[in-house]
């Protein structure tokens, strides 16, 4: 039987999709991009837009694969089971646990031909063991943690991903060792609240895990998918200082550059703390690329608060912004706050920040022109090798198949957004 998986949302979903794909292939199922017998939709619910997109992709999958078993999983089904049930021809509905039992669900449906709906309360659950054996790419995601206890006032994720829970350290280390043996050059640590790893252990935390991972032989690059500014403590900074395996790129969510908005969001820092910590990082790694998330149009956000955010962004000198218009989510505190911002204002503010993001990104790219840098070639398109450097510059250079998925030293010559054009150094 052939299967196809549609993935929406975050890197945790990407990891879990890779695991499901792995499990199906190990049972003799074959992955395809059309004419599937099984269609899995791994959904997202972080915003209203994500809900709409998830619903649209489910319907698209049914239309494209009319005779397939349709399995819906992830945050949208966890959060809005009733919405999924309204969609005709969905055969299996699960949430954010038991994705590792995907084969069992499919075989049970094949046997009984009865709709399966298996959504569980995940407010107090344990970490679901998942192992990615191989994903045939240069970069592999490794999920080390799930859930979030922060309850930022705008965020529905604690309700859809459940309590904080961490993967056993030995399982993490074993998984990474196996991926390195399968020629993965870069490992990306991911989770819903990655830097909070180990909070449920009591005597082993994120810094301890980083320390142990960095001892693994053969590891070329280690990247943290996202980390909160409050979790970059002195021990983490010391590891960044001493280990070049940790790449020159960190994604650190800001969400707002206004202290009054940060307080309404229930974030755990103010802008002064954020800027101070970034300066500490740049003292250690002056060329560090720091990307971020920003929410615009949070309830009550005044024009002055928005301008304060712009000022903070310019002070930090991020290399890229991921901008999200505020989305009202059921169950959250922010949904009941006064003075919600109209869609036109949110759209205008989003556009302003996206333009600023491009300016900052190009400025960062230009700072590497006429410099030598190492990148890993990931794809070959029209006689050009394309891949990322450690600091996440997207490099493009003339090349051929023999250099695919290899470390290549390049001399960066120009910026052709979104690429930096390089020339191979022999």
Number of C-alpha atoms within 10 A of each C-alpha: 12 18 23 22 21 17 22 21 16 15 20 20 22 20 23 23 22 21 21 22 23 19 20 21 15 11 9 10 17 16 18 15 10 13 15 23 19 22 27 25 24 28 28 28 24 21 20 14 13 18 20 13 17 27 19 11 18 25 18 12 21 18 12 14 19 15 14 23 21 25 24 26 26 26 28 28 28 27 23 14 19 10 12 19 15 9 12 10 18 21 19 22 23 24 26 25 21 17 20 20 12 20 18 12 21 19 11 15 16 11 9 9 12 11 14 17 18 15 17 13 14 18 16 10 15 16 16 16 13 21 22 22 16 18 17 11 14 21 20 23 24 26 27 30 25 25 26 22 16 15 16 20 20 24 23 21 24 20 20 25 24 21 21 26 26 27 20 14 19 11 14 21 19 13 19 26 17 15 25 20 14 15 16 23 21 24 23 20 23 25 29 26 20 24 25 25 25 23 14 14 12 7 8 13 17 21 22 15 17 18 14 14 19 19 10 14 10 13 20 18 18 23 21 21 23 23 20 18 19 15 15 20 11 11 15 16 16 14 16 19 14 10 12 15 16 22 21 20 23 20 21 21 19 24 20 28 26 22 17 14 22 20 15 18 20 15 19 13 15 17 20 12 13 19 18 11 17 18 14 14 20 13 12 14 17 11 15 21 23 22 21 20 16 19 21 23 27 27 22 15 19 14 12 10 18 20 14 16 24 17 14 20 25 13 10 16 19 22 25 22 23 15 19 20 21 22 22 20 19 13 13 18 18 22 17 14 13 9 11 16 17 10 13 10 14 20 14 13 20 21 14 13 21 16 12 17 23 16 14 19 21 18 14 19 23 15 10 18 17 13 11 16 20 17 24 24 25 17 18 19 11 8 12 16 22 24 24 17 19 23 20 19 21 20 26 26 21 15 18 14 12 7 15 18 22 14 16 18 17 21 18 22 16 16 18 12 12 14 18 22 20 26 18 15 11 6
